[in-house]
Amino acid sequence: MPCANSCRNTRIGEHTMTHADADALMDLRAKAHAAVRALRARKTELDDDSIDVILRGARNHYAFTDRPVPRALLETIYDIVAAGPTSMNSSPARFVFITSDEGRARLEPALKPPNVPKMRSAPVNVIVAHDLDFWTHLPFLFPHEDRRPQFEGKPAHIEATAFRNGTLQGAYFMIAARAVGLDVGAMSGFSNAAVDEAFFAGTSVRSNFLINLGYADETALFQKLPRFGFDEVCSFA
Ligand SMILES: Cc1cc2nc3c(=O)[nH]c(=O)nc-3n(C[C@H](O)[C@H](O)[C@H](O)COP(=O)(O)O)c2cc1C
């Protein structure tokens, strides 16, 4: 739309841009608002059974049936995970799906012995990892402002941000997998250094934890362990 004031630029928030760009941005924002309203109109909360499936009634599993997990389901889970929030949309998590005997043989020496049969029983083992170079992708992921200077040359901040958000994405992964009907068994009983050497040597990717994925054999479960009550661990300020 031509500008009545015959100027070329306008300001939105901290940014100066052309009127055409500003119109396009306002259009994207209006679409985002409409998308949230449309979702609220469809559904505002999960029912009790759904909450049980993703967290309250779900268990961490130690044995799995032979039922395979199709690649399409892994892609569905990833799409759900990728939609979840991370700071600055940094999306540092990287996922390796181990589905071959060769892959399992590479993973096995890194595991604590009790975790080996758990890993072997699952059709898919996921390495939840994060890329310490995640911040170099911010021009794509957070395009309206160059935030790379916040990370460049700051390894402690890079590591904390990658670990925090990569862990969140790993948690989203477990919830998403349960939401699409799969069972998960998380494992941190392994050497991160050995996994990094076997899978990520010479790269900026580092392992965080593992997820055994498939359709569980629930007969391997022990009893549900206690949890803290609200008043034991929650407070108000
Ligand atoms: C990050 C993470 C790491 C875990 N590591 C192991 C592990 O190495 N070996 C194992 O047998 N279970 C492991 N677990 C399973 C926990 O012990 C289990 O989730 C906990 O006892 C609660 O069980 P529930 O989720 O079935 O109620 C891990 C769970 C998480 C979330």
The ligand as a MOL file (V3000), in Angstrom:
LIG
                    3D

  0  0  0     0  0            999 V3000
M  V30 BEGIN CTAB
M  V30 COUNTS 31 33 0 0 0
M  V30 BEGIN ATOM
M  V30 1 C 16.6330 -38.9310 32.1600 0
M  V30 2 C 16.3030 -40.2940 32.7140 0
M  V30 3 C 17.2930 -41.2260 32.8560 0
M  V30 4 C 17.0020 -42.5010 33.3190 0
M  V30 5 N 17.9990 -43.4390 33.3490 0
M  V30 6 C 17.6800 -44.7200 33.6090 0
M  V30 7 C 18.6630 -45.7390 33.4630 0
M  V30 8 O 19.8090 -45.4990 33.1160 0
M  V30 9 N 18.2900 -47.0170 33.7150 0
M  V30 10 C 17.0190 -47.3500 34.0990 0
M  V30 11 O 16.7400 -48.5150 34.2930 0
M  V30 12 N 16.0710 -46.3890 34.2340 0
M  V30 13 C 16.3620 -45.1010 33.9930 0
M  V30 14 N 15.3860 -44.1220 34.0960 0
M  V30 15 C 14.0480 -44.4830 34.5340 0
M  V30 16 C 13.6720 -43.8930 35.9010 0
M  V30 17 O 14.3440 -44.6240 36.9180 0
M  V30 18 C 12.1540 -43.9490 36.0440 0
M  V30 19 O 11.5730 -43.0490 35.1590 0
M  V30 20 C 11.6860 -43.6280 37.4480 0
M  V30 21 O 12.0860 -44.6330 38.3350 0
M  V30 22 C 10.1790 -43.4510 37.5150 0
M  V30 23 O 9.5250 -44.5430 36.9550 0
M  V30 24 P 8.1030 -44.3530 36.2520 0
M  V30 25 O 8.3070 -43.2590 35.2460 0
M  V30 26 O 7.7730 -45.6760 35.6330 0
M  V30 27 O 7.1080 -43.9710 37.3050 0
M  V30 28 C 15.6720 -42.8390 33.6690 0
M  V30 29 C 14.6620 -41.8740 33.5340 0
M  V30 30 C 14.9650 -40.6180 33.0680 0
M  V30 31 C 13.8540 -39.6140 32.8720 0
M  V30 END ATOM
M  V30 BEGIN BOND
M  V30 1 1 1 2
M  V30 2 1 2 3
M  V30 3 2 2 30
M  V30 4 2 3 4
M  V30 5 1 4 5
M  V30 6 1 4 28
M  V30 7 2 5 6
M  V30 8 1 6 7
M  V30 9 1 6 13
M  V30 10 2 7 8
M  V30 11 1 7 9
M  V30 12 1 9 10
M  V30 13 2 10 11
M  V30 14 1 10 12
M  V30 15 2 12 13
M  V30 16 1 13 14
M  V30 17 1 14 15
M  V30 18 1 14 28
M  V30 19 1 15 16
M  V30 20 1 16 17
M  V30 21 1 16 18
M  V30 22 1 18 19
M  V30 23 1 18 20
M  V30 24 1 20 21
M  V30 25 1 20 22
M  V30 26 1 22 23
M  V30 27 1 23 24
M  V30 28 2 24 25
M  V30 29 1 24 26
M  V30 30 1 24 27
M  V30 31 2 28 29
M  V30 32 1 29 30
M  V30 33 1 30 31
M  V30 END BOND
M  V30 END CTAB
M  END
